[in-house]
Amino acid sequence: MFFIGVFGIDNKEKEIGGQAGDDVQKENDNKENEENEVNELIEYAKENDIILIDGKELYFINGRDKFAYVGWGAFDGNPVIDAETDTMFLPGENGVIYAVKLNTNFDKINGSISITPMTTRYRYSINGKMAGTENAMTIYKNYAYFINNHGYVQCLDLSTLTPVWLHYMEDDCDATLGLEEENDGIMLYASCEVDRRRKATPAYIRKIDGITGEKVWEYTIECNYDANVNGGFLSSPIIGKNEISDLVIFNASKTVGKSFNSGKMVALKKSTGELVWEKDLNIYSWSSPTAIYDAEGKGYVIFCDAYGRVHLINARTGETLYVLNTGGGNIEGSPA
């Protein structure tokens, strides 16, 4: 697959062409502009250094970034902070990945904290098209994984901010990738919505090799298209442990079947993608299911639905054990 990417370090840009990871580069030689922008970023950060204990803002990233290819300045995904390198990684719906060296100064005695952020920005295009990201990054060592609104899973080498591989998921993807280290390597679990295809059609679950980007297996669920509230997979999976260490559990919304707003939860074998159990839901759920385990390692799943109900089910069988009706509306967040 042909890939064209552009990434920048503040005002210094490098253009990368050809297959992902090629070293064809063109550097902006305008050093004066580069230094001015770096100085402005540092000054802006200093003006926003505020004591964290007060609960006030320390730093602000404006998503309406002139550097961005996409004009939508929102942030849906949470940042990932690497304590060892004191660096924050944040993808934006503007199509920019922000890598922020925080330069944290924590004074334990006086109970104060300050940061002097240095921001590196990565932007890219794929086959001449640009898109933002609504999920959080999944990071393993120096590799970061994320999916954009056009459905491309990208592996990014954080040590060099260069792309490694792409994998196309056929449609928009909002859910954060699941990751597990196996004997055979690093495995990702990805899922897509029914959005850009604009009709009832299969939503995909895929297990992907995290090193090569190749598909290991695929499972599909037919889902409805809704321009206002997308069908398909809007939540991240459970990667089972203990009693359910062989299972991965996904939650699909607006599935084709009983009603336009129905849903389905499925448990699949990690090794093959084979269906172990499925649970039809009379109302869809965007809530990422949460796994809990008892002292013997028995697994349970807690999730919420669009009617404001909280479900407790047996993770091995899918049997409903308890339903709590909160009396509220749609609960999109995951139970903690």
C-alpha positions as CSV (number, residue, x, y, z in Angstrom):
1,M,0.0,0.0,0.0
2,F,1.4,3.4,-1.0
3,F,1.8,5.8,1.9
4,I,2.7,9.5,2.0
5,G,3.4,11.1,5.3
6,V,4.5,14.5,6.6
7,F,5.7,15.1,10.1
8,G,7.0,18.2,11.7
9,I,9.0,19.2,14.8
10,D,7.6,22.5,15.7
11,N,8.3,24.6,12.5
12,K,10.8,22.1,11.0
13,E,9.1,19.8,8.5
14,K,10.2,16.6,6.9
15,E,8.3,15.0,4.1
16,I,8.4,11.2,3.8
17,G,7.3,9.5,0.6
18,G,6.9,6.0,-0.7
19,Q,6.3,3.0,1.5
20,A,5.9,3.6,5.3
21,G,9.3,4.1,6.9
22,D,11.2,5.2,3.7
23,D,13.9,7.8,4.4
24,V,13.1,10.2,1.6
25,Q,13.2,13.6,3.4
26,K,13.0,17.3,2.6
27,E,13.8,19.7,5.4
28,N,12.7,23.2,5.9
29,D,15.8,25.4,6.2
30,N,14.1,28.5,7.6
31,K,15.9,28.4,10.9
32,E,14.9,31.8,12.0
33,N,11.2,30.9,11.8
34,E,11.9,27.6,13.6
35,E,13.6,29.3,16.5
36,N,10.9,31.9,16.8
37,E,8.2,29.3,17.0
38,V,10.1,27.2,19.6
39,N,10.6,30.3,21.7
40,E,6.9,31.2,21.4
41,L,5.9,27.6,22.5
42,I,8.3,27.8,25.5
43,E,7.0,31.2,26.5
44,Y,3.4,30.1,26.2
45,A,4.1,27.1,28.4
46,K,5.8,29.2,31.1
47,E,2.8,31.5,31.2
48,N,0.6,28.5,31.9
49,D,2.7,26.8,34.6
50,I,0.3,26.6,37.5
51,I,0.4,24.6,40.8
52,L,-1.2,21.2,40.1
53,I,-2.4,20.9,43.7
54,D,-4.7,23.9,43.2
55,G,-6.5,21.9,40.5
56,K,-5.7,24.6,37.9
57,E,-4.5,24.3,34.3
58,L,-0.9,23.6,33.8
59,Y,-0.8,23.5,30.0
60,F,-3.2,24.0,27.1
61,I,-2.9,22.6,23.6
62,N,-5.1,24.4,21.1
63,G,-6.5,21.9,18.7
64,R,-7.2,24.7,16.2
65,D,-3.6,24.3,15.1
66,K,-2.3,26.0,11.9
67,F,0.0,23.1,11.5
68,A,-2.9,20.6,11.2
69,Y,-4.2,19.3,8.0
70,V,-7.8,18.9,9.5
71,G,-9.8,21.8,10.7
72,W,-11.6,20.1,13.5
73,G,-9.8,20.9,16.7
74,A,-11.3,18.4,19.2
75,F,-9.7,15.8,21.3
76,D,-11.7,12.6,22.0
77,G,-8.9,10.3,23.2
78,N,-7.0,10.5,26.5
79,P,-3.3,11.2,26.5
80,V,-0.7,8.6,27.5
81,I,2.1,9.8,29.8
82,D,5.4,7.9,30.0
83,A,6.8,8.6,33.4
84,E,10.3,7.3,32.5
85,T,10.8,9.9,29.7
86,D,8.4,12.5,31.2
87,T,6.6,12.6,27.8
88,M,3.0,12.9,26.9
89,F,1.5,11.5,23.7
90,L,-1.9,12.8,22.5
91,P,-3.7,12.3,19.1
92,G,-6.1,14.9,17.9
93,E,-9.1,15.0,15.7
94,N,-7.1,17.6,13.7
95,G,-4.9,14.8,12.4
96,V,-1.9,15.8,14.6
97,I,0.0,13.6,17.1
98,Y,1.4,15.7,19.9
99,A,4.5,14.4,21.7
100,V,5.1,16.7,24.6
101,K,8.4,16.5,26.6
102,L,7.0,17.9,29.9
103,N,10.3,18.8,31.7
104,T,8.5,18.4,35.0
105,N,9.8,20.0,38.1
106,F,8.1,18.6,41.2
107,D,9.0,20.2,44.6
108,K,7.8,17.6,47.1
109,I,8.8,19.7,50.1
110,N,6.9,22.8,49.1
111,G,4.1,20.9,47.4
112,S,4.5,22.5,44.0
113,I,4.9,21.4,40.4
114,S,5.7,23.1,37.2
115,I,6.4,22.1,33.6
116,T,8.2,23.6,30.6
117,P,6.7,21.7,27.7
118,M,8.5,21.2,24.4
119,T,6.0,20.0,21.8
120,T,6.8,17.9,18.8
121,R,4.0,17.5,16.3
122,Y,3.5,14.7,13.8
123,R,1.1,15.0,10.8
124,Y,0.6,12.7,7.9
125,S,-1.5,12.0,4.8
126,I,-2.4,8.6,3.4
127,N,-2.8,8.4,-0.4
128,G,-3.2,12.2,-0.4
129,K,-6.1,12.2,2.2
130,M,-6.0,13.5,5.7
131,A,-8.1,12.4,8.7
132,G,-8.2,12.9,12.5
133,T,-8.1,10.4,15.3
134,E,-10.7,9.9,18.0
135,N,-9.1,7.1,20.0
136,A,-6.3,7.1,22.5
137,M,-2.9,5.7,21.5
138,T,-2.0,2.2,22.5
139,I,1.7,2.1,23.2
140,Y,4.1,-0.9,23.5
141,K,7.8,0.1,24.1
142,N,8.7,2.5,21.2
143,Y,5.6,1.6,19.1
144,A,2.4,3.6,19.2
145,Y,-0.8,2.3,17.6
146,F,-3.9,4.4,16.6
147,I,-6.7,4.4,14.0
148,N,-7.9,7.4,12.1
149,N,-11.4,8.4,11.0
150,H,-10.8,6.9,7.5
151,G,-10.1,3.5,9.1
152,Y,-6.3,3.2,8.9
153,V,-4.5,1.6,11.8
154,Q,-1.1,3.1,11.9
155,C,2.0,1.9,13.7
156,L,4.3,4.8,14.6
157,D,7.8,4.5,15.9
158,L,7.9,7.0,18.7
159,S,11.7,7.1,18.9
160,T,11.9,8.7,15.4
161,L,8.3,9.7,14.7
162,T,8.2,7.7,11.5
163,P,5.4,5.4,10.3
164,V,6.1,1.7,10.3
165,W,3.0,0.1,8.7
166,L,-0.7,0.7,7.9
167,H,-3.7,-1.6,8.0
168,Y,-7.0,-0.6,6.5
169,M,-10.2,-1.4,8.5
170,E,-12.8,-0.4,5.8
171,D,-14.5,2.3,7.9
172,D,-14.2,4.9,10.7
173,C,-12.8,3.7,13.9
174,D,-13.3,5.4,17.3
175,A,-12.5,2.6,19.7
176,T,-9.0,2.4,21.2
177,L,-7.0,-0.7,20.2
178,G,-6.5,-3.6,22.5
179,L,-3.0,-5.0,22.8
180,E,-1.6,-8.2,24.3
181,E,1.9,-9.7,24.3
182,E,1.7,-13.3,23.2
183,N,4.3,-16.0,22.6
184,D,4.0,-15.3,18.9
185,G,4.6,-11.6,19.3
186,I,2.5,-8.4,19.9
187,M,-1.2,-8.7,18.9
188,L,-3.7,-6.0,18.4
189,Y,-7.5,-6.1,18.5
190,A,-9.2,-3.6,16.3
191,S,-12.8,-2.9,15.4
192,C,-14.7,-0.5,13.1
193,E,-18.0,1.3,12.8
194,V,-20.7,1.6,10.1
195,D,-20.3,5.2,9.1
196,R,-18.5,6.1,5.9
197,R,-20.1,3.2,3.9
198,R,-23.6,4.8,4.7
199,K,-25.6,1.6,4.7
200,A,-26.3,-1.5,6.8
201,T,-23.2,-3.5,6.4
202,P,-20.7,-5.7,8.3
203,A,-18.6,-4.1,11.1
204,Y,-15.3,-5.8,11.5
205,I,-13.3,-7.2,14.4
206,R,-9.7,-8.0,13.5
207,K,-6.8,-9.5,15.3
208,I,-3.7,-7.8,13.8
209,D,0.0,-8.7,14.2
210,G,1.5,-5.6,15.9
211,I,4.9,-6.1,14.3
212,T,3.9,-6.6,10.7
213,G,0.4,-5.1,10.5
214,E,-0.9,-8.3,8.9
215,K,-4.5,-9.6,9.7
216,V,-4.5,-12.8,11.8
217,W,-8.3,-13.4,11.8
218,E,-11.5,-11.5,11.2
219,Y,-15.0,-11.7,12.7
220,T,-18.0,-9.6,11.4
221,I,-21.4,-8.5,12.7
222,E,-24.0,-6.9,10.5
223,C,-24.8,-3.4,11.8
224,N,-27.2,-0.5,10.9
225,Y,-26.1,2.8,9.5
226,D,-27.3,5.9,11.4
227,A,-25.9,9.3,10.5
228,N,-26.5,10.6,14.0
229,V,-25.5,7.7,16.2
230,N,-23.2,5.3,14.4
231,G,-23.6,1.5,14.5
232,G,-20.8,-0.9,14.8
233,F,-18.0,-0.9,17.4
234,L,-17.6,2.2,19.5
235,S,-16.0,0.7,22.5
236,S,-12.8,-1.1,23.3
237,P,-12.7,-4.9,24.0
238,I,-12.0,-6.9,27.1
239,I,-8.8,-8.9,26.7
240,G,-9.4,-11.8,29.1
241,K,-7.3,-13.0,31.9
242,N,-7.4,-15.8,34.4
243,E,-10.5,-18.0,33.7
244,I,-11.2,-16.2,30.5
245,S,-7.6,-15.8,29.3
246,D,-8.6,-17.5,26.0
247,L,-11.3,-14.9,25.2
248,V,-11.6,-11.4,23.8
249,I,-15.0,-9.7,24.3
250,F,-16.5,-7.0,22.1
251,N,-19.6,-4.9,22.2
252,A,-21.5,-4.0,19.0
253,S,-24.2,-1.3,18.7
254,K,-27.1,-1.0,16.3
255,T,-26.9,-4.5,15.1
256,V,-29.2,-5.8,12.4
257,G,-31.9,-8.0,13.8
258,K,-34.5,-7.4,16.5
259,S,-34.7,-3.6,16.2
260,F,-32.7,-0.7,14.8
261,N,-31.3,0.1,18.2
262,S,-30.4,-3.4,19.4
263,G,-26.9,-4.5,20.2
264,K,-24.8,-7.6,20.6
265,M,-21.9,-8.7,22.8
266,V,-19.6,-11.5,21.6
267,A,-16.8,-13.5,23.2
268,L,-14.3,-14.9,20.7
269,K,-11.4,-17.2,21.0
270,K,-8.2,-15.2,20.9
271,S,-6.4,-17.9,18.9
272,T,-8.9,-18.3,16.0
273,G,-11.6,-15.7,16.3
274,E,-14.2,-18.5,16.7
275,L,-17.4,-17.5,18.5
276,V,-17.7,-18.9,22.0
277,W,-20.9,-17.1,23.0
278,E,-23.0,-14.2,21.9
279,K,-25.5,-12.1,23.8
280,D,-28.3,-10.1,22.1
281,L,-29.1,-6.8,23.7
282,N,-32.5,-5.1,23.3
283,I,-30.7,-1.7,23.4
284,Y,-27.2,-0.9,22.1
285,S,-24.2,0.0,24.3
286,W,-21.3,2.3,23.6
287,S,-19.8,1.6,27.0
288,S,-16.5,-0.3,26.9
289,P,-17.1,-3.4,29.0
290,T,-15.0,-3.8,32.1
291,A,-13.8,-7.2,33.4
292,I,-13.5,-8.0,37.1
293,Y,-12.2,-11.2,38.7
294,D,-12.8,-12.9,42.0
295,A,-10.2,-14.6,44.2
296,E,-10.5,-17.8,42.2
297,G,-10.0,-16.0,38.9
298,K,-13.6,-16.3,37.8
299,G,-14.4,-13.5,35.4
300,Y,-17.4,-11.1,35.2
301,V,-18.3,-8.3,32.8
302,I,-19.8,-5.0,33.8
303,F,-21.1,-2.6,31.1
304,C,-23.7,0.1,30.6
305,D,-26.3,0.7,27.9
306,A,-28.2,3.5,26.2
307,Y,-31.2,3.1,28.5
308,G,-29.1,3.9,31.6
309,R,-28.8,0.3,32.8
310,V,-25.7,-1.4,34.3
311,H,-25.3,-5.1,33.5
312,L,-23.4,-7.7,35.3
313,I,-22.8,-10.9,33.4
314,N,-20.8,-14.1,33.6
315,A,-17.7,-13.6,31.4
316,R,-17.4,-17.3,30.7
317,T,-20.9,-17.9,29.5
318,G,-22.5,-14.5,28.8
319,E,-25.3,-15.3,31.4
320,T,-26.9,-12.2,32.9
321,L,-26.5,-12.1,36.7
322,Y,-27.9,-8.7,37.6
323,V,-29.2,-5.5,36.0
324,L,-29.2,-2.1,37.7
325,N,-31.6,0.5,36.3
326,T,-30.2,4.0,37.1
327,G,-33.3,5.7,35.7
328,G,-31.1,7.8,33.5
329,G,-30.3,8.1,29.8
330,N,-27.5,6.8,27.7
331,I,-24.4,5.8,29.7
332,E,-21.4,6.0,27.3
333,G,-18.7,5.8,29.9
334,S,-17.2,2.6,31.2
335,P,-17.8,1.5,34.8
336,A,-14.8,1.8,37.1
